[in-house]
């Protein structure tokens, strides 16, 4: 029974040198094929990672743009809220002035017994 090394390759024990050379050549070709396959896989993985990096960069730019737009929208909404509050205060003041005029006119009507003239 042929002996095997730690990697499962057959180790010759007393086989003719030509057989050893053929086995060595086959193992070398297998190793080179595996190396080429590994290089191709590594290259494909690297290209995929580059593509993902570009996607992440694009997503980062989009996220920053979204944050900027959100801040601008928040500022605009705050300005609108301030404008609404200012308009409510002005309207409240106008209502108070009209109320004061109504109270004064009611007072004059009561004082002059229903007539504005004396």
C-alpha positions in Angstrom: 0.0 0.0 0.0 1.5 3.4 -1.0 2.2 5.9 1.8 0.5 9.3 2.0 1.9 12.5 3.2 0.1 15.1 5.5 -1.7 16.5 2.4 -3.0 13.3 1.0 -0.4 13.0 -1.8 1.0 9.6 -2.5 4.5 9.2 -1.4 6.6 6.7 -3.4 8.7 4.3 -1.7 11.0 2.8 -4.2 9.2 3.8 -7.4 11.3 4.4 -10.5 12.6 7.9 -10.8 10.5 8.5 -14.0 7.3 7.7 -12.1 8.3 10.1 -9.3 9.0 12.8 -11.9 5.6 12.3 -13.5 3.8 12.4 -10.1 5.8 15.5 -9.2 4.9 17.2 -12.5 1.2 16.3 -12.0 1.3 17.7 -8.4 3.1 20.8 -9.7 0.5 21.3 -12.4 -2.3 20.9 -9.9 -0.7 23.4 -7.6 -0.3 25.9 -10.4 -3.9 25.4 -11.5 -5.1 26.0 -7.9 -2.9 29.1 -7.6 -4.4 30.5 -10.9 -7.9 29.7 -9.7 -7.2 31.4 -6.3 -5.7 34.4 -8.1 -8.9 34.7 -10.2 -11.1 34.4 -7.2 -9.0 37.0 -5.4 -9.2 39.3 -8.3 -13.0 38.9 -8.6 -13.4 39.5 -4.9 -11.2 42.6 -5.1 -13.3 44.0 -8.0 -16.5 43.2 -6.1 -15.1 45.0 -3.0 -14.2 48.0 -5.2 -17.7 48.1 -6.5 -19.1 48.0 -3.0 -16.8 50.7 -1.9 -18.1 52.9 -4.7 -21.7 52.1 -3.6 -20.8 53.0 0.0 -19.2 56.3 -1.1 -22.3 57.1 -3.2 -24.6 56.2 -0.3 -22.5 58.5 2.0 -22.9 61.4 -0.4 -26.6 60.8 -0.6 -26.9 60.6 3.1 -25.1 63.9 3.6 -27.3 65.5 0.9 -30.3 64.2 2.7 -29.1 65.6 6.0 -28.4 69.0 4.4 -31.9 69.1 2.9 -33.5 68.0 6.2 -31.7 70.8 8.0 -32.8 73.3 5.4 -36.4 72.0 5.7 -36.3 72.2 9.5 -35.0 75.8 9.3 -37.7 76.7 6.8 -40.4 75.1 8.9 -39.1 77.0 12.0 -39.3 80.3 10.0 -42.8 79.5 9.0 -43.8 78.7 12.6 -42.3 82.1 13.7 -44.2 83.9 11.0 -47.5 82.2 12.0 -46.9 83.1 15.7 -46.1 86.7 14.7 -49.3 86.9 12.6 -51.3 85.5 15.5 -49.9 88.1 17.8 -50.8 90.9 15.4 -54.3 89.5 14.9 -54.7 89.2 18.7 -53.6 92.8 19.1 -56.1 94.0 16.4 -58.9 92.0 18.1 -58.0 93.6 21.5 -58.1 97.1 19.8 -61.6 96.3 18.3 -62.7 94.9 21.6 -61.6 98.1 23.4 -63.5 100.2 20.8 -66.6 98.1 21.2 -66.5 98.4 25.0 -66.0 102.2 24.7 -68.9 102.5 22.2 -71.1 100.3 24.5 -70.2 102.6 27.4 -71.2 105.7 25.4 -74.5 104.1 24.4 -75.3 103.3 28.0 -74.1 106.7 29.3 -76.2 108.6 26.6 -79.2 106.3 26.9 -78.9 104.7 23.4 -77.7 107.8 21.5 -74.3 108.9 20.4 -75.3 112.5 20.3 -76.0 114.6 23.3 
